Amino acid sequence: MPKPLKEVRIRKKLTQAELARAVGLAQSTIANYEMGRRIPRLHIAQKIAKVLGTRVDNIIFGREGCEMTTDPTPDERAG
């Protein structure tokens, strides 16, 4: 979880302390998540994602801005 969480937090112009306050955690807990020393439980990751205006997978895997794609349908292939 380290790098993507930090990147999204910085992109949203929040400090660790501001994010921590918004989700009800200590700043040191956010720092530990960003450094990979701790992993948040799902409900905490959901709170963090909500505050950051993103999805949980974006703060874990760093896929912000990526859209899910599907294979084209036969009609789309036919064109």
Phi and psi in radians as a Rosetta constraint file:
Dihedral C 1 N 2 CA 2 C 2 CIRCULARHARMONIC -0.940 0.35
Dihedral N 2 CA 2 C 2 N 3 CIRCULARHARMONIC -1.225 0.35
Dihedral C 2 N 3 CA 3 C 3 CIRCULARHARMONIC -1.087 0.35
Dihedral N 3 CA 3 C 3 N 4 CIRCULARHARMONIC -0.857 0.35
Dihedral C 3 N 4 CA 4 C 4 CIRCULARHARMONIC -1.028 0.35
Dihedral N 4 CA 4 C 4 N 5 CIRCULARHARMONIC -0.722 0.35
Dihedral C 4 N 5 CA 5 C 5 CIRCULARHARMONIC -1.060 0.35
Dihedral N 5 CA 5 C 5 N 6 CIRCULARHARMONIC -0.824 0.35
Dihedral C 5 N 6 CA 6 C 6 CIRCULARHARMONIC -1.097 0.35
Dihedral N 6 CA 6 C 6 N 7 CIRCULARHARMONIC -0.745 0.35
Dihedral C 6 N 7 CA 7 C 7 CIRCULARHARMONIC -1.078 0.35
Dihedral N 7 CA 7 C 7 N 8 CIRCULARHARMONIC -0.771 0.35
Dihedral C 7 N 8 CA 8 C 8 CIRCULARHARMONIC -1.171 0.35
Dihedral N 8 CA 8 C 8 N 9 CIRCULARHARMONIC -0.740 0.35
Dihedral C 8 N 9 CA 9 C 9 CIRCULARHARMONIC -1.041 0.35
Dihedral N 9 CA 9 C 9 N 10 CIRCULARHARMONIC -0.790 0.35
Dihedral C 9 N 10 CA 10 C 10 CIRCULARHARMONIC -1.153 0.35
Dihedral N 10 CA 10 C 10 N 11 CIRCULARHARMONIC -0.721 0.35
Dihedral C 10 N 11 CA 11 C 11 CIRCULARHARMONIC -1.057 0.35
Dihedral N 11 CA 11 C 11 N 12 CIRCULARHARMONIC -0.574 0.35
Dihedral C 11 N 12 CA 12 C 12 CIRCULARHARMONIC -1.484 0.35
Dihedral N 12 CA 12 C 12 N 13 CIRCULARHARMONIC 0.034 0.35
Dihedral C 12 N 13 CA 13 C 13 CIRCULARHARMONIC 1.055 0.35
Dihedral N 13 CA 13 C 13 N 14 CIRCULARHARMONIC 0.746 0.35
Dihedral C 13 N 14 CA 14 C 14 CIRCULARHARMONIC -1.998 0.35
Dihedral N 14 CA 14 C 14 N 15 CIRCULARHARMONIC 2.509 0.35
Dihedral C 14 N 15 CA 15 C 15 CIRCULARHARMONIC -1.465 0.35
Dihedral N 15 CA 15 C 15 N 16 CIRCULARHARMONIC 2.922 0.35
Dihedral C 15 N 16 CA 16 C 16 CIRCULARHARMONIC -1.045 0.35
Dihedral N 16 CA 16 C 16 N 17 CIRCULARHARMONIC -0.712 0.35
Dihedral C 16 N 17 CA 17 C 17 CIRCULARHARMONIC -1.113 0.35
Dihedral N 17 CA 17 C 17 N 18 CIRCULARHARMONIC -0.730 0.35
Dihedral C 17 N 18 CA 18 C 18 CIRCULARHARMONIC -1.141 0.35
Dihedral N 18 CA 18 C 18 N 19 CIRCULARHARMONIC -0.764 0.35
Dihedral C 18 N 19 CA 19 C 19 CIRCULARHARMONIC -1.113 0.35
Dihedral N 19 CA 19 C 19 N 20 CIRCULARHARMONIC -0.785 0.35
Dihedral C 19 N 20 CA 20 C 20 CIRCULARHARMONIC -1.016 0.35
Dihedral N 20 CA 20 C 20 N 21 CIRCULARHARMONIC -0.816 0.35
Dihedral C 20 N 21 CA 21 C 21 CIRCULARHARMONIC -1.057 0.35
Dihedral N 21 CA 21 C 21 N 22 CIRCULARHARMONIC -0.723 0.35
Dihedral C 21 N 22 CA 22 C 22 CIRCULARHARMONIC -1.150 0.35
Dihedral N 22 CA 22 C 22 N 23 CIRCULARHARMONIC -0.525 0.35
Dihedral C 22 N 23 CA 23 C 23 CIRCULARHARMONIC -1.833 0.35
Dihedral N 23 CA 23 C 23 N 24 CIRCULARHARMONIC 0.016 0.35
Dihedral C 23 N 24 CA 24 C 24 CIRCULARHARMONIC 1.373 0.35
Dihedral N 24 CA 24 C 24 N 25 CIRCULARHARMONIC 0.627 0.35
Dihedral C 24 N 25 CA 25 C 25 CIRCULARHARMONIC -2.154 0.35
Dihedral N 25 CA 25 C 25 N 26 CIRCULARHARMONIC 2.983 0.35
Dihedral C 25 N 26 CA 26 C 26 CIRCULARHARMONIC -1.412 0.35
Dihedral N 26 CA 26 C 26 N 27 CIRCULARHARMONIC 2.620 0.35
Dihedral C 26 N 27 CA 27 C 27 CIRCULARHARMONIC -1.025 0.35
Dihedral N 27 CA 27 C 27 N 28 CIRCULARHARMONIC -0.639 0.35
Dihedral C 27 N 28 CA 28 C 28 CIRCULARHARMONIC -1.114 0.35
Dihedral N 28 CA 28 C 28 N 29 CIRCULARHARMONIC -0.514 0.35
Dihedral C 28 N 29 CA 29 C 29 CIRCULARHARMONIC -1.183 0.35
Dihedral N 29 CA 29 C 29 N 30 CIRCULARHARMONIC -0.770 0.35
Dihedral C 29 N 30 CA 30 C 30 CIRCULARHARMONIC -1.074 0.35
Dihedral N 30 CA 30 C 30 N 31 CIRCULARHARMONIC -0.752 0.35
Dihedral C 30 N 31 CA 31 C 31 CIRCULARHARMONIC -1.034 0.35
Dihedral N 31 CA 31 C 31 N 32 CIRCULARHARMONIC -0.745 0.35
Dihedral C 31 N 32 CA 32 C 32 CIRCULARHARMONIC -1.131 0.35
Dihedral N 32 CA 32 C 32 N 33 CIRCULARHARMONIC -0.654 0.35
Dihedral C 32 N 33 CA 33 C 33 CIRCULARHARMONIC -1.096 0.35
Dihedral N 33 CA 33 C 33 N 34 CIRCULARHARMONIC -0.797 0.35
Dihedral C 33 N 34 CA 34 C 34 CIRCULARHARMONIC -1.168 0.35
Dihedral N 34 CA 34 C 34 N 35 CIRCULARHARMONIC -0.532 0.35
Dihedral C 34 N 35 CA 35 C 35 CIRCULARHARMONIC -1.534 0.35
Dihedral N 35 CA 35 C 35 N 36 CIRCULARHARMONIC -0.043 0.35
Dihedral C 35 N 36 CA 36 C 36 CIRCULARHARMONIC 1.370 0.35
Dihedral N 36 CA 36 C 36 N 37 CIRCULARHARMONIC 0.233 0.35
Dihedral C 36 N 37 CA 37 C 37 CIRCULARHARMONIC -1.399 0.35
Dihedral N 37 CA 37 C 37 N 38 CIRCULARHARMONIC -0.443 0.35
Dihedral C 37 N 38 CA 38 C 38 CIRCULARHARMONIC -2.396 0.35
Dihedral N 38 CA 38 C 38 N 39 CIRCULARHARMONIC 2.723 0.35
Dihedral C 38 N 39 CA 39 C 39 CIRCULARHARMONIC -2.135 0.35
Dihedral N 39 CA 39 C 39 N 40 CIRCULARHARMONIC 2.235 0.35
Dihedral C 39 N 40 CA 40 C 40 CIRCULARHARMONIC -1.277 0.35
Dihedral N 40 CA 40 C 40 N 41 CIRCULARHARMONIC 2.600 0.35
Dihedral C 40 N 41 CA 41 C 41 CIRCULARHARMONIC -1.158 0.35
Dihedral N 41 CA 41 C 41 N 42 CIRCULARHARMONIC 2.801 0.35
Dihedral C 41 N 42 CA 42 C 42 CIRCULARHARMONIC -0.964 0.35
Dihedral N 42 CA 42 C 42 N 43 CIRCULARHARMONIC -0.794 0.35
Dihedral C 42 N 43 CA 43 C 43 CIRCULARHARMONIC -1.129 0.35
Dihedral N 43 CA 43 C 43 N 44 CIRCULARHARMONIC -0.535 0.35
Dihedral C 43 N 44 CA 44 C 44 CIRCULARHARMONIC -1.284 0.35
Dihedral N 44 CA 44 C 44 N 45 CIRCULARHARMONIC -0.754 0.35
Dihedral C 44 N 45 CA 45 C 45 CIRCULARHARMONIC -1.042 0.35
Dihedral N 45 CA 45 C 45 N 46 CIRCULARHARMONIC -0.650 0.35
Dihedral C 45 N 46 CA 46 C 46 CIRCULARHARMONIC -1.147 0.35
Dihedral N 46 CA 46 C 46 N 47 CIRCULARHARMONIC -0.715 0.35
Dihedral C 46 N 47 CA 47 C 47 CIRCULARHARMONIC -1.102 0.35
Dihedral N 47 CA 47 C 47 N 48 CIRCULARHARMONIC -0.782 0.35
Dihedral C 47 N 48 CA 48 C 48 CIRCULARHARMONIC -1.063 0.35
Dihedral N 48 CA 48 C 48 N 49 CIRCULARHARMONIC -0.819 0.35
Dihedral C 48 N 49 CA 49 C 49 CIRCULARHARMONIC -1.062 0.35
Dihedral N 49 CA 49 C 49 N 50 CIRCULARHARMONIC -0.712 0.35
Dihedral C 49 N 50 CA 50 C 50 CIRCULARHARMONIC -1.097 0.35
Dihedral N 50 CA 50 C 50 N 51 CIRCULARHARMONIC -0.801 0.35
Dihedral C 50 N 51 CA 51 C 51 CIRCULARHARMONIC -1.074 0.35
Dihedral N 51 CA 51 C 51 N 52 CIRCULARHARMONIC -0.658 0.35
Dihedral C 51 N 52 CA 52 C 52 CIRCULARHARMONIC -1.448 0.35
Dihedral N 52 CA 52 C 52 N 53 CIRCULARHARMONIC -0.068 0.35
Dihedral C 52 N 53 CA 53 C 53 CIRCULARHARMONIC 1.194 0.35
Dihedral N 53 CA 53 C 53 N 54 CIRCULARHARMONIC 0.673 0.35
Dihedral C 53 N 54 CA 54 C 54 CIRCULARHARMONIC -2.499 0.35
Dihedral N 54 CA 54 C 54 N 55 CIRCULARHARMONIC -2.998 0.35
Dihedral C 54 N 55 CA 55 C 55 CIRCULARHARMONIC -1.805 0.35
Dihedral N 55 CA 55 C 55 N 56 CIRCULARHARMONIC 2.772 0.35
Dihedral C 55 N 56 CA 56 C 56 CIRCULARHARMONIC -0.997 0.35
Dihedral N 56 CA 56 C 56 N 57 CIRCULARHARMONIC -0.752 0.35
Dihedral C 56 N 57 CA 57 C 57 CIRCULARHARMONIC -1.103 0.35
Dihedral N 57 CA 57 C 57 N 58 CIRCULARHARMONIC -0.473 0.35
Dihedral C 57 N 58 CA 58 C 58 CIRCULARHARMONIC -1.205 0.35
Dihedral N 58 CA 58 C 58 N 59 CIRCULARHARMONIC -0.610 0.35
Dihedral C 58 N 59 CA 59 C 59 CIRCULARHARMONIC -1.480 0.35
Dihedral N 59 CA 59 C 59 N 60 CIRCULARHARMONIC -0.276 0.35
Dihedral C 59 N 60 CA 60 C 60 CIRCULARHARMONIC -1.664 0.35
Dihedral N 60 CA 60 C 60 N 61 CIRCULARHARMONIC -0.816 0.35
Dihedral C 60 N 61 CA 61 C 61 CIRCULARHARMONIC -1.818 0.35
Dihedral N 61 CA 61 C 61 N 62 CIRCULARHARMONIC -0.151 0.35
Dihedral C 61 N 62 CA 62 C 62 CIRCULARHARMONIC 1.267 0.35
Dihedral N 62 CA 62 C 62 N 63 CIRCULARHARMONIC 0.721 0.35
Dihedral C 62 N 63 CA 63 C 63 CIRCULARHARMONIC -1.887 0.35
Dihedral N 63 CA 63 C 63 N 64 CIRCULARHARMONIC 0.461 0.35
Dihedral C 63 N 64 CA 64 C 64 CIRCULARHARMONIC -1.073 0.35
Dihedral N 64 CA 64 C 64 N 65 CIRCULARHARMONIC 2.369 0.35
Dihedral C 64 N 65 CA 65 C 65 CIRCULARHARMONIC 1.544 0.35
Dihedral N 65 CA 65 C 65 N 66 CIRCULARHARMONIC -0.204 0.35
Dihedral C 65 N 66 CA 66 C 66 CIRCULARHARMONIC -1.464 0.35
Dihedral N 66 CA 66 C 66 N 67 CIRCULARHARMONIC 2.394 0.35
Dihedral C 66 N 67 CA 67 C 67 CIRCULARHARMONIC -1.839 0.35
Dihedral N 67 CA 67 C 67 N 68 CIRCULARHARMONIC 2.591 0.35
Dihedral C 67 N 68 CA 68 C 68 CIRCULARHARMONIC -1.289 0.35
Dihedral N 68 CA 68 C 68 N 69 CIRCULARHARMONIC 2.395 0.35
Dihedral C 68 N 69 CA 69 C 69 CIRCULARHARMONIC -2.100 0.35
Dihedral N 69 CA 69 C 69 N 70 CIRCULARHARMONIC 2.743 0.35
Dihedral C 69 N 70 CA 70 C 70 CIRCULARHARMONIC -2.204 0.35
Dihedral N 70 CA 70 C 70 N 71 CIRCULARHARMONIC 2.826 0.35
Dihedral C 70 N 71 CA 71 C 71 CIRCULARHARMONIC -1.168 0.35
Dihedral N 71 CA 71 C 71 N 72 CIRCULARHARMONIC 2.563 0.35
Dihedral C 71 N 72 CA 72 C 72 CIRCULARHARMONIC -1.131 0.35
Dihedral N 72 CA 72 C 72 N 73 CIRCULARHARMONIC 2.571 0.35
Dihedral C 72 N 73 CA 73 C 73 CIRCULARHARMONIC -1.279 0.35
Dihedral N 73 CA 73 C 73 N 74 CIRCULARHARMONIC 2.848 0.35
Dihedral C 73 N 74 CA 74 C 74 CIRCULARHARMONIC -0.966 0.35
Dihedral N 74 CA 74 C 74 N 75 CIRCULARHARMONIC -0.657 0.35
Dihedral C 74 N 75 CA 75 C 75 CIRCULARHARMONIC -1.151 0.35
Dihedral N 75 CA 75 C 75 N 76 CIRCULARHARMONIC -0.679 0.35
Dihedral C 75 N 76 CA 76 C 76 CIRCULARHARMONIC -1.179 0.35
Dihedral N 76 CA 76 C 76 N 77 CIRCULARHARMONIC -0.642 0.35
Dihedral C 76 N 77 CA 77 C 77 CIRCULARHARMONIC -1.164 0.35
Dihedral N 77 CA 77 C 77 N 78 CIRCULARHARMONIC -0.636 0.35
Dihedral C 77 N 78 CA 78 C 78 CIRCULARHARMONIC -1.211 0.35
Dihedral N 78 CA 78 C 78 N 79 CIRCULARHARMONIC -0.476 0.35
